[in-house]
């Protein structure tokens, strides 16, 4: 099996206007300069209103920083006020888009069927979905985390063919760890990430499960990133709060130094 390249993705959530976005990407590029971070792919996920500015900066300065969006409409165009479509994101050269983040599930009532339609929309337009799955505290306390996450996975991957599934990124993000400072142990992360990989083998094949990158997300910081990503089935991190600080995010990116 070829080694999977770690992916470190920064979810900025609803932070940074387009001027602040430029400053943050510049600071990140500076923090990474002269450092060997070829071992990891780096991606930022700014708000929609920042994407054009980030694209211009990344293109102009030939930065090795990729970018993507935090959401995608299931529809290509039309009377969907406030939505942003796959063709619009593709035109801005977005490589990635989040689907099924717990904040979208909670505040926008996105269920597995909606998430599945967004995964399909992303692939349709050549954008790689970063599919977020994860259990809440009650489910974790009941020890049902694996069943819960696998059911979200099954729902989100409905009718997704193997040639698309092998390119997806999955982020295991226990809801109780997001923005709380309470990080999962490396063993907790490994348990669920490994179960996700087994399910991908069952749904598709070992080629697909061996190719898919499974990230951990939830209060990742420079100090805890290395231990979590050392686990066999954890191929990187989806980072919220810590991605807003260039030095901290750079520290996570250099997790194995
Ligand atoms: C997230 O929002 O995806 C996330 C993991 O946030 P944080 O790192 O702040 O917990």
py3Dmol code that shows the C-alpha trace and the ligand (Angstrom):
import py3Dmol

protein = """\
ATOM      1  CA  UNK A   1       0.000   0.000   0.000  1.00  0.00           C
ATOM      2  CA  UNK A   2       1.416   3.419  -0.901  1.00  0.00           C
ATOM      3  CA  UNK A   3       1.789   5.783   1.993  1.00  0.00           C
ATOM      4  CA  UNK A   4      -0.948   8.353   2.251  1.00  0.00           C
ATOM      5  CA  UNK A   5       0.261  11.961   2.282  1.00  0.00           C
ATOM      6  CA  UNK A   6      -0.954  13.659   5.482  1.00  0.00           C
ATOM      7  CA  UNK A   7      -3.420  16.481   4.974  1.00  0.00           C
ATOM      8  CA  UNK A   8      -3.657  19.379   7.409  1.00  0.00           C
ATOM      9  CA  UNK A   9      -6.747  21.480   6.723  1.00  0.00           C
ATOM     10  CA  UNK A  10      -7.675  24.693   8.524  1.00  0.00           C
ATOM     11  CA  UNK A  11     -11.386  25.398   8.925  1.00  0.00           C
ATOM     12  CA  UNK A  12     -11.578  29.129   9.583  1.00  0.00           C
ATOM     13  CA  UNK A  13     -15.347  28.973  10.180  1.00  0.00           C
ATOM     14  CA  UNK A  14     -16.930  32.465  10.177  1.00  0.00           C
ATOM     15  CA  UNK A  15     -13.706  34.340  10.918  1.00  0.00           C
ATOM     16  CA  UNK A  16     -11.609  36.814   8.914  1.00  0.00           C
ATOM     17  CA  UNK A  17     -12.726  39.347   6.315  1.00  0.00           C
ATOM     18  CA  UNK A  18     -10.859  39.303   3.010  1.00  0.00           C
ATOM     19  CA  UNK A  19      -8.116  41.655   4.227  1.00  0.00           C
ATOM     20  CA  UNK A  20      -7.558  39.534   7.322  1.00  0.00           C
ATOM     21  CA  UNK A  21      -7.592  36.429   5.136  1.00  0.00           C
ATOM     22  CA  UNK A  22      -4.737  37.772   3.005  1.00  0.00           C
ATOM     23  CA  UNK A  23      -2.742  38.672   6.113  1.00  0.00           C
ATOM     24  CA  UNK A  24      -3.248  35.231   7.647  1.00  0.00           C
ATOM     25  CA  UNK A  25      -2.241  33.338   4.507  1.00  0.00           C
ATOM     26  CA  UNK A  26       0.837  35.565   4.157  1.00  0.00           C
ATOM     27  CA  UNK A  27       1.783  34.926   7.787  1.00  0.00           C
ATOM     28  CA  UNK A  28       1.291  31.201   7.318  1.00  0.00           C
ATOM     29  CA  UNK A  29       3.448  31.174   4.185  1.00  0.00           C
ATOM     30  CA  UNK A  30       6.105  33.081   6.131  1.00  0.00           C
ATOM     31  CA  UNK A  31       5.908  30.696   9.088  1.00  0.00           C
ATOM     32  CA  UNK A  32       6.374  27.742   6.740  1.00  0.00           C
ATOM     33  CA  UNK A  33       9.122  29.344   4.634  1.00  0.00           C
ATOM     34  CA  UNK A  34      12.391  27.468   4.473  1.00  0.00           C
ATOM     35  CA  UNK A  35      10.778  24.627   6.375  1.00  0.00           C
ATOM     36  CA  UNK A  36      10.320  21.292   4.770  1.00  0.00           C
ATOM     37  CA  UNK A  37       6.627  20.620   4.870  1.00  0.00           C
ATOM     38  CA  UNK A  38       6.538  18.488   1.733  1.00  0.00           C
ATOM     39  CA  UNK A  39       5.471  15.662   3.984  1.00  0.00           C
ATOM     40  CA  UNK A  40       2.068  17.264   4.464  1.00  0.00           C
ATOM     41  CA  UNK A  41      -0.470  18.867   2.158  1.00  0.00           C
ATOM     42  CA  UNK A  42      -1.704  22.166   3.582  1.00  0.00           C
ATOM     43  CA  UNK A  43      -5.179  23.540   2.923  1.00  0.00           C
ATOM     44  CA  UNK A  44      -7.153  26.491   4.267  1.00  0.00           C
ATOM     45  CA  UNK A  45     -10.942  26.705   4.213  1.00  0.00           C
ATOM     46  CA  UNK A  46     -11.911  30.390   4.491  1.00  0.00           C
ATOM     47  CA  UNK A  47     -15.412  31.888   4.329  1.00  0.00           C
ATOM     48  CA  UNK A  48     -16.828  32.308   0.791  1.00  0.00           C
ATOM     49  CA  UNK A  49     -16.159  36.050   0.781  1.00  0.00           C
ATOM     50  CA  UNK A  50     -12.404  35.453   1.185  1.00  0.00           C
ATOM     51  CA  UNK A  51     -11.955  32.837  -1.520  1.00  0.00           C
ATOM     52  CA  UNK A  52     -11.186  35.201  -4.409  1.00  0.00           C
ATOM     53  CA  UNK A  53      -8.534  37.009  -2.360  1.00  0.00           C
ATOM     54  CA  UNK A  54      -6.946  33.764  -1.194  1.00  0.00           C
ATOM     55  CA  UNK A  55      -6.966  32.404  -4.754  1.00  0.00           C
ATOM     56  CA  UNK A  56      -5.219  35.540  -6.074  1.00  0.00           C
ATOM     57  CA  UNK A  57      -2.574  35.393  -3.357  1.00  0.00           C
ATOM     58  CA  UNK A  58      -1.909  31.658  -3.687  1.00  0.00           C
ATOM     59  CA  UNK A  59      -1.695  31.906  -7.505  1.00  0.00           C
ATOM     60  CA  UNK A  60       0.356  35.101  -7.555  1.00  0.00           C
ATOM     61  CA  UNK A  61       2.918  33.990  -4.989  1.00  0.00           C
ATOM     62  CA  UNK A  62       2.893  30.333  -6.079  1.00  0.00           C
ATOM     63  CA  UNK A  63       2.234  29.252  -2.506  1.00  0.00           C
ATOM     64  CA  UNK A  64       2.110  25.574  -1.649  1.00  0.00           C
ATOM     65  CA  UNK A  65      -1.102  26.187   0.237  1.00  0.00           C
ATOM     66  CA  UNK A  66      -4.316  24.811  -1.153  1.00  0.00           C
ATOM     67  CA  UNK A  67      -7.753  26.180  -0.407  1.00  0.00           C
ATOM     68  CA  UNK A  68     -11.368  25.246  -0.415  1.00  0.00           C
ATOM     69  CA  UNK A  69     -14.787  26.197   0.895  1.00  0.00           C
ATOM     70  CA  UNK A  70     -16.787  25.343   3.992  1.00  0.00           C
ATOM     71  CA  UNK A  71     -20.029  24.441   2.235  1.00  0.00           C
ATOM     72  CA  UNK A  72     -21.514  23.755  -1.204  1.00  0.00           C
ATOM     73  CA  UNK A  73     -25.045  23.838  -2.525  1.00  0.00           C
ATOM     74  CA  UNK A  74     -26.545  20.576  -3.726  1.00  0.00           C
ATOM     75  CA  UNK A  75     -27.849  22.555  -6.724  1.00  0.00           C
ATOM     76  CA  UNK A  76     -25.876  23.887  -9.678  1.00  0.00           C
ATOM     77  CA  UNK A  77     -27.799  27.147 -10.145  1.00  0.00           C
ATOM     78  CA  UNK A  78     -31.164  28.805  -9.749  1.00  0.00           C
ATOM     79  CA  UNK A  79     -33.498  30.213  -7.124  1.00  0.00           C
ATOM     80  CA  UNK A  80     -31.582  29.202  -3.996  1.00  0.00           C
ATOM     81  CA  UNK A  81     -31.015  32.493  -2.217  1.00  0.00           C
ATOM     82  CA  UNK A  82     -27.834  32.639  -0.221  1.00  0.00           C
ATOM     83  CA  UNK A  83     -26.321  29.443  -1.588  1.00  0.00           C
ATOM     84  CA  UNK A  84     -23.023  28.971  -3.385  1.00  0.00           C
ATOM     85  CA  UNK A  85     -22.795  26.348  -6.120  1.00  0.00           C
ATOM     86  CA  UNK A  86     -20.210  23.800  -7.192  1.00  0.00           C
ATOM     87  CA  UNK A  87     -19.589  25.584 -10.523  1.00  0.00           C
ATOM     88  CA  UNK A  88     -18.900  28.835  -8.612  1.00  0.00           C
ATOM     89  CA  UNK A  89     -16.402  27.104  -6.323  1.00  0.00           C
ATOM     90  CA  UNK A  90     -14.792  25.260  -9.223  1.00  0.00           C
ATOM     91  CA  UNK A  91     -14.344  28.569 -11.089  1.00  0.00           C
ATOM     92  CA  UNK A  92     -12.452  29.857  -8.036  1.00  0.00           C
ATOM     93  CA  UNK A  93     -10.230  26.759  -8.242  1.00  0.00           C
ATOM     94  CA  UNK A  94     -11.329  25.397  -4.881  1.00  0.00           C
ATOM     95  CA  UNK A  95      -9.766  21.973  -4.439  1.00  0.00           C
ATOM     96  CA  UNK A  96     -11.761  20.949  -1.371  1.00  0.00           C
ATOM     97  CA  UNK A  97     -15.074  21.574   0.328  1.00  0.00           C
ATOM     98  CA  UNK A  98     -16.356  20.545   3.742  1.00  0.00           C
ATOM     99  CA  UNK A  99     -19.508  18.432   3.847  1.00  0.00           C
ATOM    100  CA  UNK A 100     -21.394  17.478   6.973  1.00  0.00           C
ATOM    101  CA  UNK A 101     -19.508  19.591   9.497  1.00  0.00           C
ATOM    102  CA  UNK A 102     -21.215  19.205  12.868  1.00  0.00           C
ATOM    103  CA  UNK A 103     -22.044  22.929  12.950  1.00  0.00           C
ATOM    104  CA  UNK A 104     -23.922  22.569   9.642  1.00  0.00           C
ATOM    105  CA  UNK A 105     -25.656  19.454  10.971  1.00  0.00           C
ATOM    106  CA  UNK A 106     -26.636  21.223  14.189  1.00  0.00           C
ATOM    107  CA  UNK A 107     -27.472  24.795  13.105  1.00  0.00           C
ATOM    108  CA  UNK A 108     -28.727  24.081   9.580  1.00  0.00           C
ATOM    109  CA  UNK A 109     -30.388  20.722  10.172  1.00  0.00           C
ATOM    110  CA  UNK A 110     -28.272  18.954   7.576  1.00  0.00           C
ATOM    111  CA  UNK A 111     -28.987  15.236   7.775  1.00  0.00           C
ATOM    112  CA  UNK A 112     -27.143  12.404   6.055  1.00  0.00           C
ATOM    113  CA  UNK A 113     -29.281  12.746   2.906  1.00  0.00           C
ATOM    114  CA  UNK A 114     -28.361  16.432   2.568  1.00  0.00           C
ATOM    115  CA  UNK A 115     -24.714  15.645   3.236  1.00  0.00           C
ATOM    116  CA  UNK A 116     -24.857  12.926   0.572  1.00  0.00           C
ATOM    117  CA  UNK A 117     -26.269  15.415  -1.965  1.00  0.00           C
ATOM    118  CA  UNK A 118     -23.409  17.824  -1.176  1.00  0.00           C
ATOM    119  CA  UNK A 119     -20.792  15.093  -1.546  1.00  0.00           C
ATOM    120  CA  UNK A 120     -22.302  14.325  -4.962  1.00  0.00           C
ATOM    121  CA  UNK A 121     -22.314  18.011  -5.940  1.00  0.00           C
ATOM    122  CA  UNK A 122     -18.652  18.373  -4.999  1.00  0.00           C
ATOM    123  CA  UNK A 123     -17.531  15.373  -7.038  1.00  0.00           C
ATOM    124  CA  UNK A 124     -19.671  16.475  -9.973  1.00  0.00           C
ATOM    125  CA  UNK A 125     -17.590  19.636 -10.184  1.00  0.00           C
ATOM    126  CA  UNK A 126     -14.186  18.122  -9.529  1.00  0.00           C
ATOM    127  CA  UNK A 127     -13.948  19.283  -5.914  1.00  0.00           C
ATOM    128  CA  UNK A 128     -12.835  16.832  -3.232  1.00  0.00           C
ATOM    129  CA  UNK A 129     -15.271  16.672  -0.315  1.00  0.00           C
ATOM    130  CA  UNK A 130     -13.907  16.566   3.215  1.00  0.00           C
ATOM    131  CA  UNK A 131     -16.707  14.582   4.787  1.00  0.00           C
ATOM    132  CA  UNK A 132     -17.080  15.246   8.516  1.00  0.00           C
ATOM    133  CA  UNK A 133     -18.506  12.598  10.805  1.00  0.00           C
ATOM    134  CA  UNK A 134     -18.530  12.325  14.573  1.00  0.00           C
ATOM    135  CA  UNK A 135     -20.572  11.538  17.646  1.00  0.00           C
ATOM    136  CA  UNK A 136     -21.919  13.802  20.372  1.00  0.00           C
ATOM    137  CA  UNK A 137     -21.212  13.387  24.063  1.00  0.00           C
ATOM    138  CA  UNK A 138     -24.271  11.256  24.837  1.00  0.00           C
ATOM    139  CA  UNK A 139     -23.380   8.784  22.121  1.00  0.00           C
ATOM    140  CA  UNK A 140     -19.773   8.647  23.322  1.00  0.00           C
ATOM    141  CA  UNK A 141     -20.909   8.074  26.915  1.00  0.00           C
ATOM    142  CA  UNK A 142     -23.066   5.193  25.694  1.00  0.00           C
ATOM    143  CA  UNK A 143     -20.074   3.701  23.882  1.00  0.00           C
ATOM    144  CA  UNK A 144     -21.915   3.904  20.542  1.00  0.00           C
ATOM    145  CA  UNK A 145     -19.363   6.089  18.730  1.00  0.00           C
ATOM    146  CA  UNK A 146     -18.328   3.545  16.098  1.00  0.00           C
ATOM    147  CA  UNK A 147     -21.899   2.580  15.154  1.00  0.00           C
ATOM    148  CA  UNK A 148     -22.911   6.241  15.007  1.00  0.00           C
ATOM    149  CA  UNK A 149     -20.025   7.294  12.799  1.00  0.00           C
ATOM    150  CA  UNK A 150     -20.391   4.317  10.461  1.00  0.00           C
ATOM    151  CA  UNK A 151     -24.059   5.069   9.996  1.00  0.00           C
ATOM    152  CA  UNK A 152     -23.198   8.687   9.059  1.00  0.00           C
ATOM    153  CA  UNK A 153     -20.569   7.334   6.668  1.00  0.00           C
ATOM    154  CA  UNK A 154     -22.996   4.918   4.989  1.00  0.00           C
ATOM    155  CA  UNK A 155     -25.533   7.718   4.525  1.00  0.00           C
ATOM    156  CA  UNK A 156     -23.048  10.190   3.085  1.00  0.00           C
ATOM    157  CA  UNK A 157     -21.549   7.685   0.643  1.00  0.00           C
ATOM    158  CA  UNK A 158     -24.836   6.420  -0.789  1.00  0.00           C
ATOM    159  CA  UNK A 159     -24.493   5.954  -4.581  1.00  0.00           C
ATOM    160  CA  UNK A 160     -20.947   7.329  -4.583  1.00  0.00           C
ATOM    161  CA  UNK A 161     -18.954   5.104  -6.963  1.00  0.00           C
ATOM    162  CA  UNK A 162     -15.550   3.674  -6.050  1.00  0.00           C
ATOM    163  CA  UNK A 163     -13.646   5.927  -8.463  1.00  0.00           C
ATOM    164  CA  UNK A 164     -14.970   8.946  -6.551  1.00  0.00           C
ATOM    165  CA  UNK A 165     -14.862   7.386  -3.088  1.00  0.00           C
ATOM    166  CA  UNK A 166     -11.136   6.718  -3.362  1.00  0.00           C
ATOM    167  CA  UNK A 167     -10.526  10.482  -3.578  1.00  0.00           C
ATOM    168  CA  UNK A 168     -12.716  11.545  -0.666  1.00  0.00           C
ATOM    169  CA  UNK A 169     -11.231  12.809   2.605  1.00  0.00           C
ATOM    170  CA  UNK A 170     -13.016  11.816   5.798  1.00  0.00           C
ATOM    171  CA  UNK A 171     -12.642  13.819   8.988  1.00  0.00           C
ATOM    172  CA  UNK A 172     -13.535  12.086  12.228  1.00  0.00           C
ATOM    173  CA  UNK A 173     -14.573  14.927  14.490  1.00  0.00           C
ATOM    174  CA  UNK A 174     -16.147  13.971  17.821  1.00  0.00           C
ATOM    175  CA  UNK A 175     -18.572  16.812  18.486  1.00  0.00           C
ATOM    176  CA  UNK A 176     -17.601  16.955  22.177  1.00  0.00           C
ATOM    177  CA  UNK A 177     -14.031  17.785  21.145  1.00  0.00           C
ATOM    178  CA  UNK A 178     -14.802  20.589  18.685  1.00  0.00           C
ATOM    179  CA  UNK A 179     -13.875  23.992  20.061  1.00  0.00           C
ATOM    180  CA  UNK A 180     -13.922  22.677  23.630  1.00  0.00           C
ATOM    181  CA  UNK A 181     -10.224  22.167  24.272  1.00  0.00           C
ATOM    182  CA  UNK A 182     -11.078  18.575  25.128  1.00  0.00           C
ATOM    183  CA  UNK A 183      -9.113  16.543  22.623  1.00  0.00           C
ATOM    184  CA  UNK A 184      -9.714  12.837  21.992  1.00  0.00           C
ATOM    185  CA  UNK A 185      -6.908  10.553  23.054  1.00  0.00           C
ATOM    186  CA  UNK A 186      -4.798   9.141  20.219  1.00  0.00           C
ATOM    187  CA  UNK A 187      -6.376   5.752  21.007  1.00  0.00           C
ATOM    188  CA  UNK A 188      -9.924   7.164  20.757  1.00  0.00           C
ATOM    189  CA  UNK A 189      -9.061   8.726  17.404  1.00  0.00           C
ATOM    190  CA  UNK A 190      -7.425   5.556  16.120  1.00  0.00           C
ATOM    191  CA  UNK A 191     -10.382   3.380  17.152  1.00  0.00           C
ATOM    192  CA  UNK A 192     -12.889   5.307  15.049  1.00  0.00           C
ATOM    193  CA  UNK A 193     -10.531   6.121  12.145  1.00  0.00           C
ATOM    194  CA  UNK A 194      -9.658   2.409  11.855  1.00  0.00           C
ATOM    195  CA  UNK A 195     -13.346   1.461  11.916  1.00  0.00           C
ATOM    196  CA  UNK A 196     -13.986   3.974   9.107  1.00  0.00           C
ATOM    197  CA  UNK A 197     -11.263   2.347   7.038  1.00  0.00           C
ATOM    198  CA  UNK A 198     -12.686  -1.136   7.623  1.00  0.00           C
ATOM    199  CA  UNK A 199     -16.104   0.089   6.509  1.00  0.00           C
ATOM    200  CA  UNK A 200     -14.578   1.561   3.322  1.00  0.00           C
ATOM    201  CA  UNK A 201     -13.141  -1.862   2.577  1.00  0.00           C
ATOM    202  CA  UNK A 202     -16.578  -3.424   3.097  1.00  0.00           C
ATOM    203  CA  UNK A 203     -18.344  -0.804   0.969  1.00  0.00           C
ATOM    204  CA  UNK A 204     -15.700  -0.685  -1.773  1.00  0.00           C
ATOM    205  CA  UNK A 205     -12.337  -2.470  -1.652  1.00  0.00           C
ATOM    206  CA  UNK A 206      -8.997  -2.458   0.116  1.00  0.00           C
ATOM    207  CA  UNK A 207      -7.639  -0.269  -2.718  1.00  0.00           C
ATOM    208  CA  UNK A 208     -10.215   2.391  -1.884  1.00  0.00           C
ATOM    209  CA  UNK A 209      -9.785   2.141   1.888  1.00  0.00           C
ATOM    210  CA  UNK A 210      -6.012   2.213   1.488  1.00  0.00           C
ATOM    211  CA  UNK A 211      -6.161   5.387  -0.592  1.00  0.00           C
ATOM    212  CA  UNK A 212      -8.626   7.457   1.477  1.00  0.00           C
ATOM    213  CA  UNK A 213      -7.201   9.902   3.981  1.00  0.00           C
ATOM    214  CA  UNK A 214      -8.949   9.854   7.332  1.00  0.00           C
ATOM    215  CA  UNK A 215      -8.285  12.944   9.437  1.00  0.00           C
ATOM    216  CA  UNK A 216      -8.934  13.636  13.095  1.00  0.00           C
ATOM    217  CA  UNK A 217     -10.488  16.947  14.142  1.00  0.00           C
ATOM    218  CA  UNK A 218     -11.337  18.403  17.549  1.00  0.00           C
ATOM    219  CA  UNK A 219      -9.131  20.783  19.546  1.00  0.00           C
ATOM    220  CA  UNK A 220      -5.956  19.877  17.647  1.00  0.00           C
ATOM    221  CA  UNK A 221      -3.022  22.092  18.701  1.00  0.00           C
ATOM    222  CA  UNK A 222       0.693  22.123  18.036  1.00  0.00           C
ATOM    223  CA  UNK A 223       1.313  20.199  21.240  1.00  0.00           C
ATOM    224  CA  UNK A 224      -1.080  17.298  20.672  1.00  0.00           C
ATOM    225  CA  UNK A 225      -0.962  16.922  16.875  1.00  0.00           C
ATOM    226  CA  UNK A 226       2.084  14.644  16.734  1.00  0.00           C
ATOM    227  CA  UNK A 227       0.743  11.957  19.076  1.00  0.00           C
ATOM    228  CA  UNK A 228      -2.608  11.752  17.319  1.00  0.00           C
ATOM    229  CA  UNK A 229      -1.170  11.690  13.822  1.00  0.00           C
ATOM    230  CA  UNK A 230       1.336   9.025  14.792  1.00  0.00           C
ATOM    231  CA  UNK A 231      -1.551   6.569  14.835  1.00  0.00           C
ATOM    232  CA  UNK A 232      -1.733   4.224  11.834  1.00  0.00           C
ATOM    233  CA  UNK A 233      -5.151   5.205  10.574  1.00  0.00           C
ATOM    234  CA  UNK A 234      -4.960   8.959  11.227  1.00  0.00           C
ATOM    235  CA  UNK A 235      -3.732  10.715   8.093  1.00  0.00           C
ATOM    236  CA  UNK A 236      -3.855  14.326   9.181  1.00  0.00           C
ATOM    237  CA  UNK A 237      -6.008  16.866  10.950  1.00  0.00           C
ATOM    238  CA  UNK A 238      -8.954  19.156  10.423  1.00  0.00           C
ATOM    239  CA  UNK A 239      -8.163  22.173  12.585  1.00  0.00           C
ATOM    240  CA  UNK A 240     -10.559  24.910  13.673  1.00  0.00           C
ATOM    241  CA  UNK A 241      -9.440  27.466  16.252  1.00  0.00           C
ATOM    242  CA  UNK A 242      -5.721  26.769  15.969  1.00  0.00           C
ATOM    243  CA  UNK A 243      -5.783  27.398  12.201  1.00  0.00           C
ATOM    244  CA  UNK A 244      -6.509  31.080  12.892  1.00  0.00           C
ATOM    245  CA  UNK A 245      -3.029  31.547  14.355  1.00  0.00           C
ATOM    246  CA  UNK A 246      -0.327  31.174  11.718  1.00  0.00           C
ATOM    247  CA  UNK A 247       2.410  30.036  14.100  1.00  0.00           C
ATOM    248  CA  UNK A 248       0.214  27.467  15.835  1.00  0.00           C
ATOM    249  CA  UNK A 249      -1.098  26.117  12.534  1.00  0.00           C
ATOM    250  CA  UNK A 250       2.459  25.900  11.193  1.00  0.00           C
ATOM    251  CA  UNK A 251       3.429  23.942  14.288  1.00  0.00           C
ATOM    252  CA  UNK A 252       0.662  21.434  13.566  1.00  0.00           C
ATOM    253  CA  UNK A 253       1.785  21.169   9.941  1.00  0.00           C
ATOM    254  CA  UNK A 254       5.296  20.352  11.134  1.00  0.00           C
ATOM    255  CA  UNK A 255       3.898  17.747  13.551  1.00  0.00           C
ATOM    256  CA  UNK A 256       6.583  15.191  12.846  1.00  0.00           C
ATOM    257  CA  UNK A 257       9.661  17.349  13.268  1.00  0.00           C
TER     258      UNK A 257
END
"""
ligand_1 = """\
10
LIG
C -13.582 22.118 13.459
O -14.354 23.050 13.518
O -13.597 21.367 12.483
C -12.650 21.920 14.577
C -12.002 20.793 14.627
O -12.529 22.932 15.502
P -11.476 23.038 16.715
O -10.126 22.652 16.171
O -11.514 24.463 17.123
O -11.909 22.095 17.764
"""
view = py3Dmol.view(width=600, height=400)
view.addModel(protein, "pdb")
view.setStyle({"model": 0}, {"cartoon": {"style": "trace"}})
view.addModel(ligand_1, "xyz")
view.setStyle({"model": 1}, {"stick": {}})
view.zoomTo()
view.show()
